[in-house]
Amino acid sequence: MARWRRVDPPGIAAVITSILLVIGAALTVVFTVRIARGGAWEGNPLVGFLGVYGFMALWLGLVWRLNRTGIYVSEKALRINHPWKTRIIPWAEVAKIYSDSAVLLGGATFRPAIWIRLRDGTQIETAIQCRTRGTRGGPRKRIGPVLSRTDYDGALEVLREARTRANAS
């Protein structure tokens, strides 16, 4: 099995989503203990049970996916995690790793993002963006890690080195 290594350092978003995971797990435990001790329901207990546990499952699933959003590398492949999907790409299919404007609703945004170009010409935007400073305004995406320029350049370098190592072997 491949050992995956995250290319971007943990930031404040990782701390916040970790706290939300702990809160969600604690609420689920509290609710379960209350039910186990014979807590009474007003109305249909099945509907309440399914509603509460369904909400907690959605909460924990979404927060977990947000916590794991980013780019991971192994010796054989690149894994791109978005909040809604994961894509694993063998290094042999990666033609180029580069930085370009992130896209929102078909238009370029103010922040650059890491992009992957495949050998077949497909371009894939990752969730990692670079924090920009200045007075220029414009649309920005709010999902995924937003790194300092140093961390962003470091993530690009890690990706390029991993691709080089994989292609050399």
Secondary structure as UniProt FT lines:
FT   STRAND          5..6
FT   HELIX           12..36
FT   TURN            37..38
FT   HELIX           45..68
FT   STRAND          70..73
FT   STRAND          77..81
FT   STRAND          86..90
FT   HELIX           91..93
FT   STRAND          94..104
FT   TURN            105..106
FT   STRAND          107..118
FT   TURN            119..120
FT   STRAND          123..130
FT   STRAND          146..147
FT   HELIX           149..168
//
